Amino acid sequence: MRFSAFSLFALSSLFVSSLAAPTSIQTRDVAVAEVEQRDASAVAVQERTLPEIVVIVDGLVKEVFSYTAAINVTISSCESISIDFTKKIEIIAGIQVQIQKIIAAFSLATLKIYQLKLVELIEIDFKLLVSLAIKVWIEIIYTLLYAAAVLKITIIELLGWTFTLFLHGYISFLLAIGAVVAKFIASIKIDFQIYLFIISKVFVNFGALLAACK
Ligand SMILES: *[C@@H]1O[C@H](CO)[C@@H](O)[C@H](O)[C@H]1NC(C)=O
């Protein structure tokens, strides 16, 4: 296996350190470049019909990007003006609406993945799935960090009551991928646990960051 657990691990640690220092553009660019490099594998698979699971996850990523784009539009319009308390509450509520759409998109994708009858993947599809799962996570987190910075609040304050649903939605989605690809993984002898472990490490560090935020 050329795609090593190590490269994913390196990416996660980069990602975690970039969360810890959201102002570090350089770290962030390295993380993004790493993901984009993975995306290059997408070009190779375009030659053939993509397995349905990849189509589902790819569609999810596109959908999520439309919601983060909407959040960015709202936030960038706040950047140069001073916002009073009432306005801030209103903006936060608006962002939470987008977050709910993101959560709904994750639930639907999770459901669709569980409904797949037969999942046949080749190694490149698996890499692509992992890359998409990380890409969507990075996109959401960077968007939230940006919004939190402009509004001068923490991510927890920004997400409010949607926070647990959001984490739960993402974890369920990862578990669905894990469950469905488990057979494939066994057949090529990679331990998906390793990947889940690495991704869960990102969560643990994310939790620590949130706790330290205030
Ligand atoms: C939204 O903004 C964040 C922070 O600048 C960025 O990381 C993300 O890619 C942007 N998303 C879209 C869809 O423009």
The ligand as an SDF file (V2000), in Angstrom:
LIG
                    3D

 14 14  0  0  0  0  0  0  0  0999 V2000
  -15.3250   29.9790    3.2660 C   0  0  0  0  0  0  0  0  0  0  0  0
  -14.3220   30.6380    3.9950 O   0  0  0  0  0  0  0  0  0  0  0  0
  -13.3710   29.8010    4.6090 C   0  0  0  0  0  0  0  0  0  0  0  0
  -12.4440   30.6830    5.4330 C   0  0  0  0  0  0  0  0  0  0  0  0
  -11.8460   31.6490    4.6690 O   0  0  0  0  0  0  0  0  0  0  0  0
  -12.6400   28.9870    3.5560 C   0  0  0  0  0  0  0  0  0  0  0  0
  -11.7250   28.1120    4.1670 O   0  0  0  0  0  0  0  0  0  0  0  0
  -13.6690   28.1920    2.7710 C   0  0  0  0  0  0  0  0  0  0  0  0
  -13.0420   27.4290    1.7700 O   0  0  0  0  0  0  0  0  0  0  0  0
  -14.6920   29.1320    2.1640 C   0  0  0  0  0  0  0  0  0  0  0  0
  -15.7040   28.3330    1.4690 N   0  0  0  0  0  0  0  0  0  0  0  0
  -16.2840   28.6900    0.3350 C   0  0  0  0  0  0  0  0  0  0  0  0
  -17.2000   27.7110   -0.2830 C   0  0  0  0  0  0  0  0  0  0  0  0
  -16.0830   29.7680   -0.1850 O   0  0  0  0  0  0  0  0  0  0  0  0
  1  2  1  0
  1 10  1  0
  2  3  1  0
  3  4  1  0
  3  6  1  0
  4  5  1  0
  6  7  1  0
  6  8  1  0
  8  9  1  0
  8 10  1  0
 10 11  1  0
 11 12  1  0
 12 13  1  0
 12 14  2  0
M  END
$$$$
